[in-house]
Protein backbone atom coordinates (compact mmCIF):
# COMPACT_ATOMS: atom_id res chain seq x y z
CA UNK A 1 0.00 0.00 0.00
CA UNK A 2 1.09 3.55 -0.71
CA UNK A 3 1.04 6.08 2.11
CA UNK A 4 -2.35 7.67 1.39
CA UNK A 5 -3.98 4.24 1.44
CA UNK A 6 -2.08 3.18 4.56
CA UNK A 7 -3.51 6.07 6.57
CA UNK A 8 -6.97 4.56 6.02
CA UNK A 9 -6.30 0.81 5.85
CA UNK A 10 -2.75 0.20 7.13
CA UNK A 11 -2.59 -2.35 9.95
CA UNK A 12 -6.38 -2.38 10.24
CA UNK A 13 -8.85 -5.27 10.26
CA UNK A 14 -12.63 -5.30 10.26
CA UNK A 15 -13.81 -5.82 13.82
CA UNK A 16 -14.57 -9.55 14.23
CA UNK A 17 -17.60 -9.09 16.51
CA UNK A 18 -20.03 -7.31 14.19
CA UNK A 19 -17.95 -6.22 11.20
CA UNK A 20 -17.55 -2.60 12.35
CA UNK A 21 -15.54 -0.63 9.77
CA UNK A 22 -14.09 1.71 12.41
CA UNK A 23 -12.51 -0.03 15.43
CA UNK A 24 -15.02 0.15 18.30
CA UNK A 25 -14.23 1.96 21.53
CA UNK A 26 -13.68 -0.88 23.98
CA UNK A 27 -14.49 1.06 27.14
CA UNK A 28 -13.57 -1.73 29.53
CA UNK A 29 -10.90 -2.36 32.15
CA UNK A 30 -11.05 -6.14 32.21
CA UNK A 31 -12.02 -9.18 30.12
CA UNK A 32 -13.72 -12.49 30.91
CA UNK A 33 -11.51 -15.57 31.12
CA UNK A 34 -12.77 -19.12 30.56
CA UNK A 35 -10.18 -20.48 32.98
CA UNK A 36 -7.35 -18.69 34.82
CA UNK A 37 -4.94 -17.32 32.22
CA UNK A 38 -7.12 -18.35 29.25
CA UNK A 39 -8.54 -15.38 27.35
CA UNK A 40 -8.82 -13.92 23.84
CA UNK A 41 -5.56 -11.96 24.04
CA UNK A 42 -6.77 -9.34 26.49
CA UNK A 43 -6.80 -9.60 30.28
CA UNK A 44 -6.52 -6.03 31.63
CA UNK A 45 -6.63 -2.75 29.71
CA UNK A 46 -3.43 -1.26 31.13
CA UNK A 47 -1.61 -4.11 29.39
CA UNK A 48 -3.68 -4.23 26.19
CA UNK A 49 -6.94 -2.82 24.89
CA UNK A 50 -8.37 -3.62 21.42
CA UNK A 51 -8.89 0.05 20.49
CA UNK A 52 -5.34 0.91 21.55
CA UNK A 53 -4.04 -2.12 19.66
CA UNK A 54 -5.77 -0.88 16.49
CA UNK A 55 -4.07 2.51 16.91
CA UNK A 56 -0.68 0.92 17.58
CA UNK A 57 -0.99 -1.16 14.41
CA UNK A 58 -2.01 1.93 12.41
CA UNK A 59 0.94 4.08 13.52
CA UNK A 60 3.37 1.21 12.92
CA UNK A 61 2.03 0.92 9.38
CA UNK A 62 2.35 4.60 8.41
CA UNK A 63 5.89 4.77 9.85
CA UNK A 64 6.94 1.56 8.06
CA UNK A 65 7.64 -0.06 11.43
CA UNK A 66 6.66 -3.41 12.89
CA UNK A 67 5.63 -2.42 16.42
CA UNK A 68 3.67 0.56 17.72
CA UNK A 69 3.10 1.69 21.29
CA UNK A 70 0.59 4.31 22.43
CA UNK A 71 0.91 6.38 25.60
CA UNK A 72 -1.04 8.99 27.54
CA UNK A 73 1.06 11.84 26.04
CA UNK A 74 4.11 12.53 23.92
CA UNK A 75 6.14 13.11 27.07
CA UNK A 76 5.01 9.74 28.45
CA UNK A 77 6.35 8.16 25.24
CA UNK A 78 9.70 9.98 25.64
CA UNK A 79 9.75 8.96 29.32
CA UNK A 80 9.53 5.30 28.25
CA UNK A 81 12.50 5.69 25.88
CA UNK A 82 14.74 7.23 28.55
CA UNK A 83 13.76 4.41 30.93
CA UNK A 84 15.72 2.08 28.65
CA UNK A 85 18.81 3.69 30.22
CA UNK A 86 20.47 3.48 33.63
CA UNK A 87 22.38 5.95 35.83
CA UNK A 88 25.69 6.92 34.25
CA UNK A 89 24.43 6.46 30.68
CA UNK A 90 24.79 9.45 28.38
CA UNK A 91 22.42 10.94 25.82
CA UNK A 92 23.35 13.27 22.98
CA UNK A 93 20.40 15.55 22.23
CA UNK A 94 19.85 18.44 19.89
CA UNK A 95 20.14 21.75 21.76
CA UNK A 96 17.10 23.15 19.96
CA UNK A 97 14.16 21.09 21.15
CA UNK A 98 10.72 21.26 22.70
CA UNK A 99 10.83 22.80 26.19
CA UNK A 100 8.90 19.88 27.69
CA UNK A 101 11.52 17.42 26.44
CA UNK A 102 14.28 19.61 27.89
CA UNK A 103 12.45 19.78 31.23
CA UNK A 104 11.94 16.00 31.35
CA UNK A 105 15.61 15.36 30.53
CA UNK A 106 17.08 17.88 32.97
CA UNK A 107 14.64 18.11 35.86
CA UNK A 108 13.70 14.42 36.07
CA UNK A 109 16.22 12.08 34.46
CA UNK A 110 19.36 14.15 34.98
CA UNK A 111 18.51 14.08 38.70
CA UNK A 112 18.45 10.27 38.48
CA UNK A 113 21.97 10.08 37.09
CA UNK A 114 21.50 10.09 33.32
CA UNK A 115 23.80 12.59 31.59
CA UNK A 116 22.55 14.75 28.73
CA UNK A 117 24.67 16.67 26.22
CA UNK A 118 22.71 19.33 24.31
CA UNK A 119 24.59 20.03 21.08
CA UNK A 120 24.18 21.82 17.77
CA UNK A 121 23.29 19.15 15.19
CA UNK A 122 23.28 21.47 12.18
CA UNK A 123 26.27 19.53 10.88
CA UNK A 124 25.30 16.01 11.94
CA UNK A 125 28.79 14.60 11.50
CA UNK A 126 29.91 16.78 14.44
CA UNK A 127 27.82 14.62 16.78
CA UNK A 128 30.46 11.89 16.76
CA UNK A 129 32.92 13.95 18.82
CA UNK A 130 30.49 13.84 21.76
CA UNK A 131 30.27 10.04 21.78
CA UNK A 132 31.90 8.36 24.80
CA UNK A 133 31.95 4.80 26.08
CA UNK A 134 28.90 5.70 28.18
CA UNK A 135 26.81 7.10 25.31
CA UNK A 136 23.71 5.01 24.71
CA UNK A 137 21.25 7.22 22.83
CA UNK A 138 21.11 10.02 20.27
CA UNK A 139 17.91 12.08 20.54
CA UNK A 140 16.96 14.00 17.40
CA UNK A 141 14.08 16.38 16.77
CA UNK A 142 13.70 17.42 13.14
CA UNK A 143 12.46 19.90 12.15
CA UNK A 144 13.26 21.35 15.56
CA UNK A 145 10.88 23.25 17.79
CA UNK A 146 10.73 26.20 17.33
CA UNK A 147 13.69 27.12 15.08
CA UNK A 148 12.80 24.70 12.25
CA UNK A 149 16.34 23.38 11.98
CA UNK A 150 16.65 20.21 9.93
CA UNK A 151 18.94 17.41 11.12
CA UNK A 152 20.40 14.83 8.77
CA UNK A 153 18.86 11.57 10.00
CA UNK A 154 20.95 9.32 7.72
CA UNK A 155 24.21 10.74 9.08
CA UNK A 156 22.95 10.38 12.65
CA UNK A 157 22.01 6.78 11.88
CA UNK A 158 25.46 6.02 10.50
CA UNK A 159 27.07 7.36 13.69
CA UNK A 160 24.66 5.43 15.92
CA UNK A 161 25.29 2.17 14.06
CA UNK A 162 29.07 2.68 14.16
CA UNK A 163 29.04 3.09 17.94
CA UNK A 164 26.18 0.68 18.68
CA UNK A 165 23.86 3.43 19.95
CA UNK A 166 20.11 3.86 19.75
CA UNK A 167 18.83 6.66 17.52
CA UNK A 168 15.44 8.12 18.43
CA UNK A 169 13.72 10.73 16.26
CA UNK A 170 10.89 13.02 17.36
CA UNK A 171 8.90 13.15 14.12
CA UNK A 172 6.05 15.29 15.46
CA UNK A 173 6.57 18.33 13.20
CA UNK A 174 7.14 16.39 9.99
CA UNK A 175 4.72 13.48 10.49
CA UNK A 176 5.20 10.27 8.49
CA UNK A 177 3.56 12.04 5.56
CA UNK A 178 6.72 14.13 5.15
CA UNK A 179 9.47 11.86 6.48
CA UNK A 180 9.87 8.29 7.77
CA UNK A 181 12.90 8.11 10.07
CA UNK A 182 12.94 4.31 10.37
CA UNK A 183 13.59 4.10 6.62
CA UNK A 184 16.49 6.53 7.13
CA UNK A 185 18.10 4.32 9.80
CA UNK A 186 16.49 5.42 13.09
CA UNK A 187 15.69 2.82 15.75
CA UNK A 188 12.77 4.62 17.42
CA UNK A 189 10.27 7.14 16.09
CA UNK A 190 8.29 9.23 18.56
CA UNK A 191 5.23 11.42 17.98
CA UNK A 192 3.19 13.70 20.11
CA UNK A 193 0.01 12.38 18.45
CA UNK A 194 -1.75 15.29 20.15
CA UNK A 195 -0.53 17.29 17.17
CA UNK A 196 -0.83 16.31 13.49
CA UNK A 197 -1.75 12.65 13.92
CA UNK A 198 -4.84 13.54 15.94
CA UNK A 199 -5.16 16.75 13.99
CA UNK A 200 -8.22 18.25 15.67
CA UNK A 201 -6.93 19.62 19.00
CA UNK A 202 -9.17 17.26 20.97
CA UNK A 203 -6.86 14.57 22.35
CA UNK A 204 -3.54 14.25 24.22
CA UNK A 205 -1.59 11.13 23.23
CA UNK A 206 1.93 9.92 22.34
CA UNK A 207 3.26 7.05 20.23
CA UNK A 208 6.48 5.15 19.58
CA UNK A 209 7.25 2.98 16.55
CA UNK A 210 10.15 0.55 16.16
CA UNK A 211 11.21 -2.27 13.85
CA UNK A 212 13.32 -4.41 16.18
CA UNK A 213 11.40 -7.03 18.19
CA UNK A 214 13.81 -7.10 21.15
CA UNK A 215 13.65 -3.31 21.49
CA UNK A 216 9.86 -3.42 21.14
CA UNK A 217 9.59 -5.98 23.93
CA UNK A 218 11.65 -3.78 26.27
CA UNK A 219 9.40 -0.82 25.52
CA UNK A 220 6.21 -2.88 25.91
CA UNK A 221 7.46 -3.96 29.33
CA UNK A 222 8.08 -0.32 30.32
CA UNK A 223 4.70 0.71 28.91
CA UNK A 224 2.89 -1.93 30.99
CA UNK A 225 5.04 -1.59 34.12
CA UNK A 226 4.89 2.22 34.26
CA UNK A 227 1.28 2.35 33.10
CA UNK A 228 1.33 5.68 31.23
CA UNK A 229 -1.11 4.40 28.63
CA UNK A 230 -3.86 6.20 26.72
CA UNK A 231 -7.53 5.32 27.04
CA UNK A 232 -9.73 3.76 24.35
CA UNK A 233 -11.62 6.99 23.60
CA UNK A 234 -8.35 8.84 22.97
CA UNK A 235 -7.06 5.95 20.87
CA UNK A 236 -10.21 6.13 18.75
CA UNK A 237 -9.82 9.88 18.20
CA UNK A 238 -6.25 9.52 16.94
CA UNK A 239 -7.25 6.58 14.73
CA UNK A 240 -9.91 8.81 13.20
CA UNK A 241 -7.40 11.63 12.78
CA UNK A 242 -4.84 9.43 11.01
CA UNK A 243 -7.38 8.59 8.30
CA UNK A 244 -7.27 12.18 7.02
CA UNK A 245 -3.59 12.86 7.75
CA UNK A 246 -2.54 12.83 4.10
CA UNK A 247 -5.10 15.34 2.87
CA UNK A 248 -4.64 17.60 5.89
CA UNK A 249 -0.85 17.62 5.53
CA UNK A 250 -1.12 18.48 1.86
CA UNK A 251 -3.09 21.62 2.77
CA UNK A 252 -0.86 22.45 5.77
CA UNK A 253 2.12 22.40 3.40
CA UNK A 254 0.40 24.52 0.73
CA UNK A 255 -0.71 27.13 3.26
CA UNK A 256 2.63 27.06 5.06
CA UNK A 257 4.46 27.85 1.85
CA UNK A 258 2.23 30.85 1.11
CA UNK A 259 2.44 32.24 4.65
CA UNK A 260 6.23 31.81 4.79
CA UNK A 261 6.57 33.68 1.49
CA UNK A 262 4.34 36.52 2.73
CA UNK A 263 6.30 36.93 5.97
CA UNK A 264 9.65 36.82 4.18
CA UNK A 265 8.62 39.82 2.08
CA UNK A 266 7.19 41.88 4.99
CA UNK A 267 9.22 44.99 5.84
CA UNK A 268 8.65 44.61 9.61
CA UNK A 269 9.86 41.00 9.78
CA UNK A 270 13.55 40.25 10.37
CA UNK A 271 13.87 36.47 10.04
CA UNK A 272 11.54 33.72 8.84
CA UNK A 273 12.40 30.13 9.75
CA UNK A 274 10.89 27.55 7.39
CA UNK A 275 12.75 24.56 5.87
CA UNK A 276 11.45 25.23 2.35
CA UNK A 277 13.53 28.35 1.74
CA UNK A 278 16.60 27.76 -0.40
CA UNK A 279 18.66 29.88 2.02
CA UNK A 280 17.73 27.61 4.94
CA UNK A 281 21.04 26.20 6.28
CA UNK A 282 19.88 22.60 5.73
CA UNK A 283 17.61 23.09 2.75
CA UNK A 284 19.33 20.40 0.71
CA UNK A 285 18.91 17.86 3.52
CA UNK A 286 15.28 18.87 3.98
CA UNK A 287 14.67 18.47 0.27
CA UNK A 288 16.24 15.00 0.36
CA UNK A 289 14.70 13.51 3.51
CA UNK A 290 11.31 15.27 3.48
CA UNK A 291 8.49 15.03 0.93
CA UNK A 292 7.51 18.70 1.51
CA UNK A 293 8.30 21.36 4.10
CA UNK A 294 5.31 21.43 6.44
CA UNK A 295 3.12 24.07 8.02
CA UNK A 296 5.28 25.12 10.97
CA UNK A 297 6.91 28.55 10.72
CA UNK A 298 8.74 30.81 13.17
CA UNK A 299 9.64 34.45 12.66
CA UNK A 300 11.13 37.45 14.46
CA UNK A 301 10.36 41.13 14.15
CA UNK A 302 12.86 43.84 13.36
CA UNK A 303 14.19 45.30 16.60
CA UNK A 304 13.50 42.09 18.54
CA UNK A 305 11.01 43.79 20.83
CA UNK A 306 9.21 41.59 23.38
CA UNK A 307 6.19 43.88 23.78
CA UNK A 308 5.77 44.19 20.01
CA UNK A 309 5.70 40.42 19.63
CA UNK A 310 3.12 40.10 22.39
CA UNK A 311 0.98 42.76 20.70
CA UNK A 312 1.07 40.87 17.39
CA UNK A 313 -0.11 37.57 18.88
CA UNK A 314 -2.79 39.37 20.91
CA UNK A 315 -4.08 41.12 17.77
CA UNK A 316 -4.52 37.95 15.71
CA UNK A 317 -8.15 37.04 15.01
CA UNK A 318 -8.09 33.82 12.94
CA UNK A 319 -4.82 32.50 14.32
CA UNK A 320 -5.61 31.49 17.91
CA UNK A 321 -3.05 32.32 20.60
CA UNK A 322 -2.64 28.91 22.21
CA UNK A 323 -0.24 26.16 23.17
CA UNK A 324 0.16 23.14 20.91
CA UNK A 325 0.14 22.79 17.11
CA UNK A 326 -0.86 20.53 14.27
CA UNK A 327 -4.63 21.03 14.39
CA UNK A 328 -6.86 21.98 11.49
CA UNK A 329 -7.08 25.50 12.94
CA UNK A 330 -4.17 27.93 12.77
CA UNK A 331 -2.43 28.64 16.06
CA UNK A 332 0.17 31.20 17.13
CA UNK A 333 2.52 30.96 20.06
CA UNK A 334 5.22 33.00 21.75
CA UNK A 335 7.88 30.40 22.67
CA UNK A 336 9.84 32.56 25.13
CA UNK A 337 6.81 32.91 27.39
CA UNK A 338 4.92 29.72 26.49
CA UNK A 339 6.37 26.45 25.16
CA UNK A 340 10.00 27.27 26.03
CA UNK A 341 9.49 29.18 29.28
CA UNK A 342 11.05 26.22 31.15
CA UNK A 343 14.37 26.81 29.37
CA UNK A 344 16.57 29.52 30.96
CA UNK A 345 16.67 32.74 28.90
CA UNK A 346 20.41 32.54 28.20
CA UNK A 347 20.06 28.92 27.07
CA UNK A 348 17.04 29.49 24.81
CA UNK A 349 18.62 32.57 23.23
CA UNK A 350 21.72 30.54 22.28
CA UNK A 351 19.47 28.49 19.98
CA UNK A 352 17.62 31.52 18.58
CA UNK A 353 14.54 31.57 20.82
CA UNK A 354 14.70 35.33 21.31
CA UNK A 355 12.05 37.55 22.87
CA UNK A 356 10.36 38.50 19.58
CA UNK A 357 10.16 34.97 18.16
CA UNK A 358 6.63 33.95 17.17
CA UNK A 359 5.76 30.39 16.13
CA UNK A 360 2.89 29.65 13.78
CA UNK A 361 1.09 26.37 13.23
CA UNK A 362 -0.53 27.10 9.89
CA UNK A 363 -3.89 25.36 9.62
CA UNK A 364 -6.06 24.37 6.68
CA UNK A 365 -8.26 27.48 6.43
CA UNK A 366 -8.39 29.61 3.29
CA UNK A 367 -4.85 30.95 3.00
CA UNK A 368 -6.01 34.42 1.89
CA UNK A 369 -7.79 34.81 5.23
CA UNK A 370 -4.67 33.72 7.12
CA UNK A 371 -2.47 36.22 5.30
CA UNK A 372 -5.02 39.00 5.84
CA UNK A 373 -5.03 38.19 9.56
CA UNK A 374 -1.23 38.41 9.76
CA UNK A 375 -1.29 41.66 7.78
CA UNK A 376 -3.67 43.38 10.21
CA UNK A 377 -1.90 42.01 13.31
CA UNK A 378 1.60 43.00 12.25
CA UNK A 379 0.48 46.35 10.88
FENWO-V842821 format. One record per residue. N is the residue number from 0. RES is the residue in three letters. PHI is phi as a letter, one per 20 degrees, with the letter a starting at -180 (NA if undefined). OMEGA is omega in whole degrees, 0 to 359 (* if undefined). Layout:
n:res:phi:omega
N:RES:PHI:OMEGA
N:RES:PHI:OMEGA
This chain:
n:res:phi:omega
0:UNK:NA:172
1:UNK:f:191
2:UNK:g:185
3:UNK:f:177
4:UNK:f:179
5:UNK:f:181
6:UNK:g:182
7:UNK:e:187
8:UNK:d:188
9:UNK:f:178
10:UNK:m:186
11:UNK:d:175
12:UNK:c:174
13:UNK:f:182
14:UNK:g:187
15:UNK:f:185
16:UNK:f:184
17:UNK:c:179
18:UNK:m:180
19:UNK:g:180
20:UNK:f:173
21:UNK:e:178
22:UNK:g:180
23:UNK:f:174
24:UNK:e:180
25:UNK:e:184
26:UNK:e:182
27:UNK:b:177
28:UNK:e:188
29:UNK:b:189
30:UNK:c:182
31:UNK:f:177
32:UNK:d:181
33:UNK:f:174
34:UNK:b:184
35:UNK:g:179
36:UNK:n:180
37:UNK:d:181
38:UNK:b:184
39:UNK:e:178
40:UNK:o:181
41:UNK:c:180
42:UNK:d:184
43:UNK:b:193
44:UNK:f:170
45:UNK:f:181
46:UNK:f:180
47:UNK:b:175
48:UNK:c:185
49:UNK:g:179
50:UNK:f:177
51:UNK:f:178
52:UNK:g:179
53:UNK:f:177
54:UNK:f:182
55:UNK:f:176
56:UNK:f:181
57:UNK:f:182
58:UNK:f:176
59:UNK:f:182
60:UNK:f:185
61:UNK:f:175
62:UNK:e:181
63:UNK:l:175
64:UNK:d:179
65:UNK:d:186
66:UNK:c:176
67:UNK:d:177
68:UNK:c:181
69:UNK:d:186
70:UNK:c:181
71:UNK:f:178
72:UNK:a:175
73:UNK:f:180
74:UNK:f:176
75:UNK:f:177
76:UNK:f:177
77:UNK:f:178
78:UNK:g:180
79:UNK:f:179
80:UNK:f:182
81:UNK:f:178
82:UNK:f:170
83:UNK:f:187
84:UNK:e:178
85:UNK:c:180
86:UNK:g:183
87:UNK:n:176
88:UNK:f:182
89:UNK:d:179
90:UNK:c:172
91:UNK:d:183
92:UNK:c:172
93:UNK:f:181
94:UNK:e:179
95:UNK:d:184
96:UNK:b:181
97:UNK:g:183
98:UNK:g:179
99:UNK:f:176
100:UNK:f:179
101:UNK:g:180
102:UNK:f:179
103:UNK:f:181
104:UNK:f:188
105:UNK:e:186
106:UNK:e:181
107:UNK:d:190
108:UNK:f:176
109:UNK:f:178
110:UNK:f:180
111:UNK:e:172
112:UNK:o:175
113:UNK:e:188
114:UNK:d:182
115:UNK:d:174
116:UNK:d:180
117:UNK:e:189
118:UNK:c:175
119:UNK:f:181
120:UNK:d:179
121:UNK:g:171
122:UNK:d:190
123:UNK:f:180
124:UNK:f:179
125:UNK:f:183
126:UNK:g:187
127:UNK:g:182
128:UNK:f:178
129:UNK:e:182
130:UNK:f:175
131:UNK:c:179
132:UNK:f:180
133:UNK:e:180
134:UNK:f:181
135:UNK:c:188
136:UNK:b:168
137:UNK:d:180
138:UNK:d:184
139:UNK:d:172
140:UNK:c:182
141:UNK:b:351
142:UNK:f:186
143:UNK:e:181
144:UNK:d:12
145:UNK:d:190
146:UNK:e:175
147:UNK:l:174
148:UNK:f:180
149:UNK:d:183
150:UNK:d:183
151:UNK:f:184
152:UNK:f:181
153:UNK:f:179
154:UNK:f:176
155:UNK:f:180
156:UNK:f:179
157:UNK:f:178
158:UNK:f:182
159:UNK:f:179
160:UNK:f:181
161:UNK:f:185
162:UNK:d:178
163:UNK:l:179
164:UNK:d:169
165:UNK:e:174
166:UNK:d:178
167:UNK:d:182
168:UNK:c:171
169:UNK:e:186
170:UNK:d:187
171:UNK:f:184
172:UNK:f:186
173:UNK:e:189
174:UNK:m:178
175:UNK:f:174
176:UNK:f:184
177:UNK:e:179
178:UNK:b:182
179:UNK:c:187
180:UNK:g:179
181:UNK:f:178
182:UNK:f:179
183:UNK:e:174
184:UNK:o:179
185:UNK:f:177
186:UNK:e:184
187:UNK:c:171
188:UNK:d:179
189:UNK:c:173
190:UNK:c:157
191:UNK:e:182
192:UNK:f:171
193:UNK:g:189
194:UNK:e:189
195:UNK:f:182
196:UNK:f:174
197:UNK:f:168
198:UNK:n:186
199:UNK:c:175
200:UNK:l:182
201:UNK:c:183
202:UNK:b:173
203:UNK:d:186
204:UNK:a:177
205:UNK:c:179
206:UNK:c:169
207:UNK:c:174
208:UNK:c:178
209:UNK:c:175
210:UNK:d:187
211:UNK:f:183
212:UNK:f:181
213:UNK:f:177
214:UNK:f:179
215:UNK:g:181
216:UNK:f:177
217:UNK:f:181
218:UNK:f:176
219:UNK:f:178
220:UNK:f:179
221:UNK:f:180
222:UNK:g:181
223:UNK:f:184
224:UNK:f:181
225:UNK:e:171
226:UNK:m:183
227:UNK:e:185
228:UNK:e:175
229:UNK:e:179
230:UNK:e:182
231:UNK:f:179
232:UNK:f:178
233:UNK:f:177
234:UNK:g:180
235:UNK:f:182
236:UNK:f:179
237:UNK:f:174
238:UNK:g:179
239:UNK:f:180
240:UNK:f:182
241:UNK:g:184
242:UNK:f:177
243:UNK:d:183
244:UNK:g:186
245:UNK:f:181
246:UNK:f:176
247:UNK:f:183
248:UNK:f:177
249:UNK:g:180
250:UNK:f:176
251:UNK:g:182
252:UNK:f:179
253:UNK:f:180
254:UNK:f:179
255:UNK:g:179
256:UNK:f:182
257:UNK:f:180
258:UNK:f:179
259:UNK:f:179
260:UNK:f:180
261:UNK:f:182
262:UNK:f:182
263:UNK:f:182
264:UNK:d:183
265:UNK:e:186
266:UNK:f:179
267:UNK:d:183
268:UNK:d:182
269:UNK:e:183
270:UNK:c:173
271:UNK:c:183
272:UNK:d:180
273:UNK:b:188
274:UNK:f:184
275:UNK:e:177
276:UNK:f:181
277:UNK:f:179
278:UNK:e:174
279:UNK:f:185
280:UNK:g:181
281:UNK:c:181
282:UNK:g:183
283:UNK:f:177
284:UNK:f:178
285:UNK:g:181
286:UNK:f:182
287:UNK:e:188
288:UNK:e:179
289:UNK:d:179
290:UNK:f:178
291:UNK:b:192
292:UNK:d:170
293:UNK:n:184
294:UNK:d:178
295:UNK:e:183
296:UNK:b:170
297:UNK:c:179
298:UNK:b:176
299:UNK:c:179
300:UNK:e:175
301:UNK:f:182
302:UNK:n:176
303:UNK:l:183
304:UNK:e:182
305:UNK:f:183
306:UNK:f:180
307:UNK:f:178
308:UNK:f:179
309:UNK:f:180
310:UNK:f:180
311:UNK:f:183
312:UNK:f:177
313:UNK:f:183
314:UNK:e:181
315:UNK:f:182
316:UNK:d:177
317:UNK:e:170
318:UNK:f:179
319:UNK:e:176
320:UNK:f:186
321:UNK:a:171
322:UNK:f:174
323:UNK:m:186
324:UNK:a:170
325:UNK:n:177
326:UNK:e:180
327:UNK:f:179
328:UNK:e:179
329:UNK:f:180
330:UNK:c:174
331:UNK:c:178
332:UNK:c:176
333:UNK:d:189
334:UNK:g:184
335:UNK:g:182
336:UNK:d:184
337:UNK:c:188
338:UNK:f:184
339:UNK:d:180
340:UNK:f:181
341:UNK:f:179
342:UNK:e:180
343:UNK:g:184
344:UNK:g:183
345:UNK:f:179
346:UNK:f:182
347:UNK:f:181
348:UNK:f:175
349:UNK:f:182
350:UNK:e:177
351:UNK:o:180
352:UNK:e:183
353:UNK:e:187
354:UNK:f:183
355:UNK:e:184
356:UNK:f:176
357:UNK:c:178
358:UNK:d:178
359:UNK:d:166
360:UNK:d:187
361:UNK:f:184
362:UNK:e:186
363:UNK:d:176
364:UNK:f:174
365:UNK:f:188
366:UNK:f:178
367:UNK:f:178
368:UNK:f:180
369:UNK:f:181
370:UNK:f:177
371:UNK:f:179
372:UNK:f:178
373:UNK:f:181
374:UNK:f:182
375:UNK:f:182
376:UNK:f:180
377:UNK:f:177
378:UNK:n:*
